[in-house]
């Protein structure tokens, strides 16, 4: 491929990324709106991908997507690995009330790459459900800023609203992102400059976020599995608490089936 300098090359890459993130396809108008160009320019970018880069792009009913010739090669997962991956993605799907382009792209790539037909079919169904949800551009930008902070080990400034409705501005160092299935929320475990502690922050309560120039290193003794294994949900304390819970006889069966802390005795 002959790379073109400047803004056009960047937009061609953005177009390719967007086409990789969809299974149902996107129209040239949608692409034009997202890239902030006109539809004729989008058509030229598509031609660049096809002719210069050799990318296979399908077009059906006015919608574009990456063709089978340019997708991920089949993944060598057995039926058990593939099924557990499906369950994990279904859980993430339940945690996301709005369309998440990153999740859409993951589902699109995986559904085309898996060799287990039944699992791939259900991934495609999940993908269609995800794509049908409304897209919140502001929410996506906030979450991408948080993820960038986590991946790049870069501090972020956020506007956070706690459970009591109190709003505050905080500087966070995102150490990890952890889903909580029981509450259907994703938490950011981060060092909070205001309190000087590592605390969980609900991702959907972060109303605004911007990257800061400061970088950081996650402490060697930070162990997310150790933290969540000794916490009540995401709640934690410096010292262990002895708690006795009493349930009705009718609830006894479900209590025994529930997953408790490693130290719990039923």
C-alpha positions, 0 to 999 in steps of 0.5 A: 500500500502507498501510504498517503501523508496527512489527514487523509491517511488518518481518515482512511485508517479510521474508516477501515477501523469502523468497517471492522467494527460492524457486522450489519454494515454502515452506510456511506452517510453514516461514515461521512457523518462520523468522519466529518467528510462528504459521501463522495470523499467516503467513496474515494476512501473505500476505493483507496482501501480496495485498490491500494490496500487490497482490502475486501469490502462488501456492499449490500443494500447500501451498507458497507462492511469488511468482506470475508477475505480480510477478516481474522483467520479461524481461531483454534478454540475448542468448544469449551473455550469458545462457549466460555468466551461466549458467556463472558461476552454475554455478561459484558453485553448485559453490563452495557445499556448503550451501543459500545463500538468496541464490543461491536467490533470484538463480536464481529471479529470473533463471530467470523473467526471461531470454528464452532458454528453454534457459538459463532451463530450466537455471537452474531445474534448478540452482535445484532442486539448490540448494534441495535442499541442507541449510540451515546457519543459523549458516553463513549468518549468518557469510557475511552478516556478511562480505558486509555488511562488504564492501558497507557498508565496515564492519570485522568481527571474525572467528574464523579457522582457518588451514590449520594448524588454528590459531585466531585472532581478527582484525579485517578490512576486507573489500575484495573477495570472489573465487572460486577455481575450482581449489580451489572456495573463495571468498576474502575479500581484506581488510586484516588489523589483526593483520598490517597487510597485505591478505591472502586469507582462505578464507570457509569457515574463518571460524567466527564473525563480528560487525560492528564500528562502524568504517567504512573506505574501500578504498584507491584503489590496491587492484586485485583484477584486478592482484592475482590476475593476478600471484598463484599462485592466491590466494598472493602476495608483495611481490616476483616470484619466478622459478619453473621447473616441469618436467612429464612428457612425458605431461602436456605436452599438458594443461600447454599447455592450462592457463591460466598467469600472463600472464608464464608461458612454456611 
